[in-house]
Amino acid sequence: MRIAKATALGSLALTAGLAAQEAATDLAADMSYKAAKKWSIILPEETWSEVDGGIKVAHQNGDSFSAYEDGLALALNVDTNGDGKPDKTVKGAKGYLVLKGKDADGNSMSYAVRFKAKGKKYSYASSGMMRGRLNGETIMLIDQNNNGVYNEVGVDAMVVGKAKSAHYLSKIVNLKGDLFELTVSADGKKIEATPFAGESGVLNLKKDFKSKGKLTAAVVKSSDGNSSFNLVGGDLRVPQGSYTLAFGLVEKANETVKIKNGKMAAIEVNPSRTTQVAWGGPLMADFAFTRKGEAVNIQPNALHYYGKAGEEYHDFLPQGASPKFLVYDERKKKLLKSGRFGT
């Protein structure tokens, strides 16, 4: 048995007087590396890679920095200077190191890494970014898949401006209201931007979002995978086309809930229009259950939460616990059972 079917509610509003993008000029910037021991950027698809003998970031002496797990203790021995010999040790369940060396062209390079352990197996994630400015906006490039390359569109991540959450690396970026086509070097040290010549519209995912928490990420991706934007700020000019919700996050105090596309319909952005989407609460549950005598069994992996537009909420633990389920006898209007997962 399944209950509560969500319905997509999108709205297109004609907006008079949307000015065409003013003439912009070509831009270029040199980027510098910044390590971050305390990682705070929210990523749309944070990736942890298994160590498996090395940290797979290429340098002048090879295609990875050697790393070996200590079989007798929870520890990881790491080569941090690229000479093939371990010189630093990560101890315990978490760690942080900065790898240094030279790239294939003989230029100095740095790559910060976070570590975590499960059992005695370690995994790692990038803990730094390439940083610079374009058109008065701060730009940060993040190697989201941990391979030392920064220009993989739709795979790596970027932050534009002061947002605390990133979106996917995009070929088209909005810089102070103007759209540009972006080119990034593989090492992330150089970015170039030329004015975007295509049609565009305005997209707003903030105005009609309903929640008791704060929307801190609302990342969309174009159907061709080339464009991605974070819509937490309200109206944003984007290229015309079809977009899907790729990642969202809502925060309240110490609680968070992630959002994925689920059953949400594609969002169509048309030229000279503002597109708004009504989404968020109230949330509805969709689940299956079995009954044997007086026992009612609901499997956690069969439980889904959907918002007004069909978007799905996951990693959702309100008040630090699962929802409470109440089982009633419909005819007698009598409460039969109640319970939570894990109790």
N, C-alpha and C positions, 0 to 999 in steps of 0.2 A: 504494500500500500504506500502511496506517495501523496504528500499534501503540499499545498502552497506552490503555485506556479507563478514565476515572476514574469512581468510584462515589460518590454522595452518601451521607454517613453523618451523620444528625442524631439527637439523643437528647433525649427529653423526660423529665424526672425530676420526679415529684410531690414537692413540698416542704411538709412539715407546718408549720403555725404561721406562715405568711406573713401578717404583720399588715396589715390594711387601712390605707391612708394616713390618718395623723392629720389632724385638722382644720387647715387652713391658711388664711391670710388673704390678701386682695388686696395686691398689691405694685406699686410704681412706682419708677422711677429716672430721673434725668437723666443723659444720657451726654455725655462730652466727647471731642473728637477727639484722637487721638495719631498723629503721623507716625512712620514707621519707615524710616530710611535703609537699615539692614541688615535685610532681610526674612528672617525665620526661621520663620514659621508655615507649616505644611504644609497646603495647600488640597486639598479633594476634587476640584476641577475648575478649576485655575488657568487664567485666560483672559488672552490677550494680544490686544489690539485694534490694528488698523492705524491709524496716525496720520491719513493721508488728509486733510490740511488742518486738522485740529483734534483736540483732546482733548474728547470728547463728554460733558462734565460741565456741566450748566446753571448759570448764575449770573444776576445781575441784568441784565447787558447782553447776554445771548444764550444760545444752547443749547450753546456749546462755547468752549473756550479755543483761539485760533488757534495753529497750529504748521506750520512750513514747512521742508521738507528743502532743504538746500543742495546744488544740483546739481553743484558743483565740488569739494566736499569731503564727507567723512563727518561731517555736522553737522546739527543740528536747531535752528531758531530758534523759541522758544516765548514766547507771551504769558502771563505768569504772574499778571497782576493784572486781567485781564478787560477791558482798555481797547481790545483789538483790535490792539495794536502789540507785536510781539516785543521782549522785553527781556532774555531769558536764552537761552544757547546750550548745547545738549548736544553734546559732541564725542566722537567715537569710538564704539565698539561698545556701550557701556553708559552710563547716566546716571540722575540722580535730581533731581527738582525738586518744590517745594511750590507749588501754585496757591492764590492767595488772592483773595478778593473778597467780594461780598455776595450772598445768595440772593434769591429773588423777593420775600421779605418785608422785605428790607433788613437782615437779620441777617448778621454776619460769618461767613464760611465758609473752610475750608481743605481741600485735597485733595492728598495726596502721591502722586507718580507715579514708577514705575520705567520706564526705557526700555531697549530693546535693538534692535540693528540687524542686519539680514540683507541683505547687499549694501549698497545705499544707502537701503533702506526701513526706517523705524522702526516699532516697535509699542510699546505701553505697557500697564502693569498697575497697579492700585491698590497703594499702598504705605503704607496707614494703616488705622486702624480707629476705630470709636466704642466707648468703654470706660466701664463703670460696674459697679455691684454690685446684686445682687438676692438676698435671703434668705441673705446671707453669702457668695455666690458671685460671683467676677469674671466679667463677661460682656463679650465682644468681638464686635462686628458688623463684617463685612467685605463691602465691595461687590465681589463676586467677578466680576461681568461689566462692571465699569468704567464704569457710566453715572451715578454719583453718587447712586443710590438704594439704600437699605439694607434695605428691607422686602419683598423679593421671595422669598417662601417657596419652598424647593426650588431656588433659583437662587443667591442670595447665601449667605454662609457665616457661621458663628459658632463661638466657642470658649467653653466653660463650664468654669470652674475653671482648673487649672494645666496642662491638656493642651497639648502642643506642636503638635498637629494639630487642624484644624477639621472640623466637619461642616456639612451644609447648614443654612441657616436653617430652623427648625422652628416649627410652631404650638404644639407641645407640648414643654416642656423639663423636665428633671429637675434640681431645685435642692435639694441636700443630702438626696436621697432622696424628696422630694415632687414630684409632677407638677403643672405649671401650664400654662395656656393663655396664650400670649404674643402681645402686640400691639406692633408696632414702628411708629413714625412713619416716613414716607418719607425724612426727612433723618437718621434714626437718632438723633436727640437725645433721644427719649423712648421708654421701654419700660414696658409695664404687664403684669401677670400676675395671673390669677385661678385659684383652685384647679381642677384637672381633676376632673371628676365621673364620668368613664367607668371601665370595667373596665381592669385592668392586670395584667401578669405580669412576671417577671424574665427578662432575657436575658443570657447570658454567652458571649462569643466568645473569651475569653482562656484559660479553663481547659484546653480540649482542642485548643488550637492548637499544632502541633508545628513547630519551626523552630530552626535554629542561630543565627538572628538575632533581633532584638528587634522585636516588633510595635508600631509607633508610630502606626498609624492602622488602624481597623476601623470604617468608616462604613457604617451601614445606612440605608435609606430605606423608608418604608411604601409599600404598594401605591397609596395615594391621593396620594402625594407630599407629604403635609402634615407628616409627622414624620420626623426624622432624628436619629441618635444616634451618638456615637463610643464604641465598646465596648472600648477598650484597658484600662480599669480593672477589669474583672471584672464581677460582678453589677451590673446596672442595671435599675431598674424602668422599664418603657415601656408605652405603651397596648397593649392586646391587638390582634392583627391580623397581617397578612402582611407580611414584610420581605424585601428583597433586599440583598445586599452591593453597595454603590455604589462604594466605594473602600477600598483597603487599602495599607499600606506596611510593609515589613520592612527594617530597617537592621542592618548589621554592619560596624563600622569605617567605612570610606569607601564601602562598597558599599550599594546600595539595590535593591529590586525592588518594583514596583507590582503591585497585585492588583485584578482586576475580577471581575464575577460569573461570566463564562464559562458553564459548564454547571451551576453550583450551583443546587440547588432552593431555592424560596422557604422562608423560615424562619417557621414559625407560632408566634406567642406567644399562649398561652391564659391566662385568669385564674387566679390562685392557683397557678401552676406556674412552675418554673424551666426554661427552654429552653437547652440547650447544644448546640453543634455541633462535631463532630470534623472538623477541617480542617487544612491545612498539609501538611508533608512526610509521606512521601517524594513528591517531584514526579515526574510521568511526562511523557514527551514524546509528542506526536501530530504526525506529519509525513508528507509525501508525498515520494517521490524518483523519479527516472528513471535508467535505466542504459543506457549506450551503450558496448559493449565492456567495457573495464576501468574506464571512467569512471562514477562515481556522482555525480549532481547533486541536491543538496538546496537548495531556495530558502529563504532566511531568512524571507520573509513567509508561508511555508507551514508554519512550525514553531511549535507552541504547547506551553506547559507548563501542566499541570493538577495541582492538589492533591487531597487525599483526598476532599474534598466536591465536586469539580468546579470549584472556583474557578480562574481563569486568572491566571498570572503573566506580566508583560510588562515591557519595559525592563529586562531581566534579563541582566546580564553578569557572571557569577561570576568572581572573580579578575581582573577587568578584561578578560576575553577570552570568546569564545563557547565553548560546550561543545565537547569533542573528540569527533568521530565515528569509530568503529571499524567497519570493514566486514570481516566474516568469511565464509569458505567454510564453511557449516554441515557439509557432509559430511566435509571434511578437518580441520575445527576449526583452520583456518589464517587468520591475519590477512592480509587482502589490501591494504587501504588504510586510512589514517587522515588526518584533516585537520580544520581549523577554518574558519569563515567569515573571509574576508579574508586567508587565507594560501595 
